[in-house]
Amino acid sequence: MEFQNSVAFAKELDANDELTRFRDKFIIPKKDDEEQIYFLGNSLGLQPVSTSEYIQQILDQWASHGVEGFFDRENPWLRYHDQLLKTLSVIVGALPHEVVVMNQLTVNLHLMMVSFYQPVGRRKKILCEAKAFPSDQYMFETHLKRCGLDPDEVLIEVSPRNGEHVVRTEDILATIRHHKADLALVLLGGVNYYTGQLFDLKEITAAAHDAGSIAGYDLAHAAGNVALSLHDWNVDFACWCSYKYLNSGPGAVGGVYIHERFHKDPALHRFGGWWGYQKETRFNMEKGFQPIESAEGWQLSTPSMILYACHKASLDIFEEAGVQRLFKKGKQLSEYLLFILSSINKDSDEKLIEILTPQNIFERGCQVSMLMLKNGKSIFDGLSNQGVFADWREPNVIRIAPVPLYNRFEEVWRFGEIVRSLILNG
């Protein structure tokens, strides 16, 4: 498509957008009764209008039935989890029984480490990305220390080459091959939180398996953002949060994928809890942990039905909109954003914005990370003052993510005009 830097062109894109009506299903932040430009779906997705209704249904059951809400004839809480799996499994490209909704992201990463990180002899190394999200770094550090291992000796961090911002796939694959005899686990972020780079999970997984290693991923910035095929790619496990692109609220319940080949493996280590016990005999309260033979067997405690309700409110919108249509529009939004930012540089006497995010459409999702080469913080403050929700990351990086469910192409154009005016007046 030949893009144009004009409001008329942006409005035409919106007029032809078959997903534009879904914006009305979300509560857009307002200031002085005017809708703001919310480009922070990569940090916290907006609230669906229906969320309060879904929560109220749980509260009404609780009020009317008390504990019998778990066995309510119309919508028993014991089976609420089943309502989440169909759409969620499509979003991450898994079989429904390979997905479980539980806990939060870092808790789930620790649980997956229990099952899938089994250091034996010299095979104890973990390959990860340099400068991973801090919570992942702390998870590695504390988990390895608990195992009596030195993180500095175990972790292999892959970094961009000098003068580059993203990690080349060829360098990840070469590192896996180089450490083939020592590698126990490859655990990367699916999309790097800082640059927005989407890693080639299919190629990396294949290389990890060729090296005799387990392949797992933190999909916090990938789930609901980019097309995934975890089962077909033969990924061993993955974890994600649901408060970003999945719009399920602050501190929302997390999700886990575990390939079906592990579901009936009695030798696999795991932590047990009663909610992961076989459903048919769970209430017999007997000794001896007998896990559900699906990803649900990794559950621990009784889940929050209110968090489930928040999650379902968003997933129902995903199902109605169509996951593949959403991924396609997300790519178009970021493509148009990159075009607008490029035009700002072309119209300037000097380069003012360096894009950290890959230009290749197959190596990114919705997020675009802008390295501001001049007056970055003042431009960010100006964006905030003019009603733009963006994110600041040191040093001098502004992260933005127009998402397909509730953002418009006209907002992308307006964002560019605001940035241009701030630069000219800066």
C-alpha positions in Angstrom: 0.0 0.0 0.0 1.2 3.5 -0.9 0.8 5.5 2.4 0.1 9.2 2.5 0.9 11.6 5.3 -2.5 13.3 5.4 -5.5 13.3 7.7 -7.8 12.5 4.7 -5.8 9.4 3.9 -5.8 8.3 7.6 -9.6 8.8 7.8 -10.0 6.8 4.6 -8.1 3.9 6.2 -10.4 4.0 9.2 -13.5 4.2 7.0 -12.4 1.0 5.2 -11.4 -0.7 8.5 -13.8 -3.6 9.2 -12.6 -3.6 12.9 -13.3 0.1 13.6 -16.5 -0.6 15.4 -14.7 -2.5 18.2 -13.3 0.7 19.5 -16.8 1.4 21.0 -16.3 -1.8 23.1 -13.6 -0.1 25.2 -13.5 2.8 27.6 -11.2 5.5 26.1 -9.6 7.8 28.6 -10.9 11.4 28.3 -9.6 14.8 29.4 -12.0 17.8 29.3 -14.5 15.4 27.6 -12.1 14.7 24.7 -10.8 11.2 24.0 -7.0 10.9 24.5 -4.6 9.0 22.2 -3.9 5.8 24.1 -0.8 4.1 22.7 0.1 2.0 25.8 -1.6 -1.3 25.0 1.9 -2.8 25.4 1.8 -1.7 29.0 -1.8 -1.9 30.1 -4.7 -2.5 27.8 -7.9 -0.5 28.0 -10.9 -1.7 29.9 -13.7 -3.3 27.9 -17.1 -1.7 28.5 -18.4 -5.2 29.3 -15.9 -5.9 32.1 -18.1 -4.5 34.9 -21.0 -6.6 33.7 -18.9 -9.8 33.7 -17.6 -9.0 37.2 -21.1 -8.2 38.5 -22.3 -11.6 37.3 -19.8 -13.2 39.6 -20.7 -10.9 42.5 -24.4 -11.7 42.0 -23.7 -15.4 42.1 -21.6 -15.0 45.2 -24.4 -12.9 46.8 -27.2 -15.3 45.9 -25.5 -18.7 46.2 -22.4 -18.3 48.4 -20.1 -21.2 47.9 -22.7 -23.0 45.8 -21.7 -20.6 43.0 -19.1 -23.2 42.2 -21.9 -25.6 41.4 -24.5 -23.1 40.0 -26.5 -24.9 37.3 -26.4 -22.1 34.7 -22.7 -21.0 35.0 -20.8 -23.0 37.7 -17.5 -21.5 38.7 -15.9 -25.0 38.5 -16.3 -24.9 34.7 -15.6 -21.2 34.2 -12.0 -21.9 33.1 -13.3 -24.0 30.2 -14.9 -20.8 28.7 -11.5 -19.2 28.4 -9.6 -21.9 26.5 -11.1 -21.9 23.0 -10.2 -18.3 22.1 -7.0 -18.2 24.1 -5.7 -21.3 22.4 -6.3 -19.7 19.0 -4.5 -16.5 20.1 -1.3 -18.4 21.1 -1.6 -21.2 18.4 -2.1 -24.1 20.8 -4.5 -27.0 21.4 -7.1 -26.0 24.1 -5.8 -28.7 26.5 -2.3 -27.2 26.2 -3.4 -23.9 27.8 -4.1 -23.1 31.4 -5.1 -19.7 32.9 -3.5 -19.3 36.4 -1.4 -17.1 38.7 0.7 -14.3 37.3 3.6 -14.3 34.8 6.7 -14.5 37.1 5.0 -17.1 39.3 4.4 -19.2 36.3 7.9 -18.8 35.0 9.2 -20.1 38.3 6.8 -23.1 38.1 7.9 -23.8 34.6 11.5 -23.7 35.7 10.7 -26.4 38.3 9.4 -28.7 35.5 11.7 -27.8 32.6 15.0 -26.7 34.0 16.8 -29.9 35.0 20.6 -29.3 35.1 22.6 -32.5 34.8 26.4 -32.6 34.8 27.7 -30.0 32.4 24.3 -29.5 30.8 23.1 -26.6 33.0 23.4 -23.5 30.9 20.4 -21.2 30.1 20.4 -19.0 27.0 18.4 -15.8 27.4 18.4 -12.3 26.0 20.7 -9.6 27.4 18.7 -6.9 29.3 15.6 -9.0 29.5 12.7 -7.5 31.4 13.8 -7.1 35.0 11.3 -9.5 36.4 12.7 -12.3 34.2 16.3 -11.3 35.3 15.3 -11.6 39.0 13.5 -14.9 38.3 16.6 -16.3 36.8 18.9 -15.0 39.6 16.8 -16.2 42.5 15.8 -19.5 41.0 19.3 -20.5 40.1 20.6 -19.5 43.5 17.9 -21.7 45.1 19.3 -24.5 43.0 22.8 -23.8 44.4 24.0 -22.4 41.1 25.8 -19.2 40.2 23.7 -17.1 37.7 26.9 -15.6 36.3 28.1 -19.1 35.4 24.8 -20.5 34.1 23.3 -17.7 32.1 24.3 -17.1 28.5 23.1 -13.7 27.3 22.7 -12.9 23.6 23.1 -9.3 22.7 22.9 -7.1 19.6 26.1 -6.5 17.7 28.0 -3.3 18.4 26.2 -0.4 16.8 22.9 -2.4 16.4 19.8 -2.4 18.5 18.2 -5.8 17.9 19.6 -9.3 18.2 20.2 -11.1 14.9 18.5 -14.5 14.6 21.7 -15.9 13.1 23.6 -14.9 16.3 21.1 -16.6 18.5 21.3 -19.8 16.4 25.1 -19.7 16.4 25.2 -19.3 20.2 22.9 -22.3 20.6 25.2 -24.4 18.4 28.3 -23.2 20.2 27.0 -24.2 23.6 25.2 -27.3 22.4 26.9 -29.7 24.9 26.2 -27.4 27.9 22.7 -26.1 27.1 19.7 -27.1 29.3 17.2 -24.4 28.4 16.5 -21.6 26.0 14.2 -19.1 27.6 13.7 -15.8 25.7 11.1 -13.1 25.5 8.9 -13.6 22.4 8.9 -9.9 21.8 11.6 -7.8 23.5 9.9 -5.3 25.8 12.4 -2.5 25.0 12.9 -2.6 21.2 9.7 -4.4 20.2 11.7 -7.0 18.3 9.8 -10.2 17.6 12.1 -13.2 17.7 11.9 -16.1 15.2 10.5 -18.6 17.7 10.1 -21.4 15.1 13.8 -21.3 14.1 15.0 -20.8 17.7 12.9 -23.7 19.0 14.2 -26.0 16.3 17.8 -25.1 17.0 17.3 -25.6 20.8 15.8 -29.1 20.2 18.7 -29.9 17.9 21.0 -29.0 20.7 19.1 -31.3 23.1 17.7 -28.3 25.0 14.2 -27.3 26.2 12.7 -24.2 24.5 10.4 -21.9 26.4 9.3 -18.3 26.0 8.0 -15.3 28.0 5.2 -14.0 25.8 4.2 -11.0 27.9 4.6 -8.7 24.8 3.6 -11.3 22.3 0.3 -12.8 23.4 -2.5 -10.9 21.7 0.0 -8.9 19.7 1.5 -11.2 17.1 0.5 -14.4 15.4 1.8 -17.5 17.3 1.8 -21.2 16.5 3.2 -22.7 19.7 2.0 -26.2 19.1 3.1 -26.4 15.4 6.4 -24.9 16.2 6.9 -27.6 18.8 7.6 -25.1 21.6 7.9 -26.9 25.0 6.3 -24.2 27.2 5.5 -20.5 27.3 4.0 -18.0 29.8 2.3 -14.7 29.4 0.4 -12.0 31.2 -3.1 -10.8 30.1 -3.1 -7.2 31.2 -1.3 -5.8 28.1 -2.6 -6.7 24.7 -5.2 -9.0 26.2 -6.9 -6.1 28.1 -7.8 -8.1 31.3 -6.9 -5.5 33.9 -4.0 -4.5 36.1 -2.6 -7.5 37.8 -4.7 -9.8 35.6 -4.5 -13.6 35.7 -1.7 -15.1 33.7 -1.5 -17.9 31.2 0.7 -20.9 30.4 1.1 -23.2 27.4 2.6 -26.7 27.9 3.0 -29.0 24.9 0.8 -32.0 25.2 3.7 -34.4 25.1 4.5 -33.5 28.7 1.0 -33.9 30.2 1.2 -37.5 31.1 4.9 -37.7 32.0 5.1 -39.0 35.6 8.8 -38.3 35.8 8.4 -34.6 35.2 9.0 -32.5 38.3 6.3 -30.0 39.3 4.8 -28.3 42.3 1.4 -29.6 43.1 -1.8 -28.0 44.5 -5.3 -29.2 44.9 -6.7 -27.2 41.9 -4.4 -29.2 39.7 -5.6 -32.5 41.1 -7.8 -34.8 38.9 -11.2 -33.2 38.7 -13.2 -36.4 39.2 -11.7 -37.2 42.6 -10.6 -33.7 43.7 -13.2 -33.5 46.4 -12.3 -36.8 47.9 -9.4 -35.0 49.6 -7.1 -38.0 49.4 -3.3 -38.1 49.8 -1.1 -38.5 46.8 -1.0 -35.9 44.0 -2.7 -37.1 40.9 -2.5 -34.2 38.3 -5.0 -33.5 35.6 -3.6 -34.9 32.4 -3.5 -31.5 30.6 -1.9 -28.1 31.2 -4.4 -27.7 34.0 -2.4 -30.2 36.0 0.1 -27.4 36.8 -2.5 -25.3 38.7 -2.1 -24.8 42.4 -4.8 -22.9 44.2 -8.4 -22.0 43.7 -8.5 -19.2 41.1 -10.1 -15.8 41.4 -13.4 -15.9 39.5 -13.3 -12.1 39.3 -10.0 -12.2 37.5 -11.5 -14.9 35.2 -14.4 -12.6 34.5 -12.2 -9.7 33.5 -10.2 -12.1 31.2 -13.4 -13.5 29.6 -14.7 -10.0 28.9 -11.7 -9.3 26.7 -11.4 -12.7 25.1 -15.0 -12.6 24.0 -14.2 -9.4 22.1 -11.2 -11.2 20.5 -13.4 -14.0 19.4 -15.9 -11.7 17.8 -13.3 -9.6 16.1 -11.3 -12.5 14.7 -7.7 -13.1 15.8 -6.1 -13.1 12.4 -7.9 -9.9 11.4 -6.6 -8.2 14.5 -3.0 -9.3 13.8 -3.3 -8.0 10.2 -4.5 -4.6 11.3 -1.9 -4.4 14.1 0.8 -4.8 11.4 -0.8 -2.1 9.3 -1.0 0.4 12.2 2.7 0.0 13.0 3.6 0.1 9.3 1.7 3.4 9.0 3.3 4.7 12.2 6.8 3.9 10.8 5.9 5.7 7.6 4.8 8.8 9.5 7.9 8.9 11.7 10.1 8.4 8.6 8.5 11.5 7.0 9.4 13.6 10.1 13.0 12.7 9.7 13.0 13.4 5.9 11.4 16.8 6.5 14.1 17.7 9.1 17.5 19.2 8.6 19.0 16.4 10.8 17.9 12.9 11.9 15.9 13.4 15.1 14.4 9.9 15.6 16.1 6.6 15.4 13.7 3.6 15.3 14.9 0.7 17.5 12.1 -1.6 16.3 12.8 -3.8 13.2 11.4 -2.4 10.0 10.8 -6.0 8.7 7.1 -6.7 9.2 7.8 -10.2 10.3 10.1 -9.1 13.1 7.7 -6.8 15.0 4.2 -6.4 16.2 2.3 -3.3 17.3 5.1 -1.7 19.4 7.4 0.9 17.9 10.3 2.2 20.0 11.7 5.6 19.2 15.2 6.6 20.3 15.0 10.4 20.5 18.3 12.0 19.4 17.4 15.4 20.7 15.2 16.8 23.4 13.7 13.4 24.1 12.3 14.0 27.6 10.8 17.4 26.7 9.1 15.8 23.6 7.7 13.0 25.8 6.4 15.5 28.3 4.8 17.5 25.5 3.1 14.4 24.3 1.7 13.8 27.7 0.5 17.4 27.9 -1.3 17.0 24.6 -3.2 13.9 25.6 -1.0 11.1 24.3 -0.4 8.1 26.5 3.2 6.9 25.7 6.0 5.3 27.7 9.4 6.7 28.6 12.4 4.4 28.9 16.0 5.5 29.7 18.0 6.5 27.9 15.8 8.7 25.6 13.4 6.1 24.3 9.7 6.6 23.8 7.6 3.4 23.4 4.2 3.4 21.7 1.9 0.7 20.6 -1.3 1.5 18.6 -3.4 -1.7 18.9 -6.0 -2.9 16.5 -9.0 -3.3 18.8 -9.3 0.3 19.8 -6.8 2.5 18.0 -7.4 4.3 14.7 -5.2 5.3 11.8 -6.2 8.9 12.3 -4.7 8.7 15.8 -1.4 7.6 14.3 -1.5 10.6 11.9 -2.4 13.0 14.8 0.5 11.5 16.9 2.9 12.3 14.1 1.6 15.9 13.8 2.1 16.4 17.5 5.6 15.0 17.4 6.4 17.2 14.5 5.1 20.4 16.2 7.0 19.5 19.4 10.2 19.1 17.4 9.8 22.4 15.6 9.0 24.2 18.8 11.6 22.5 20.8 
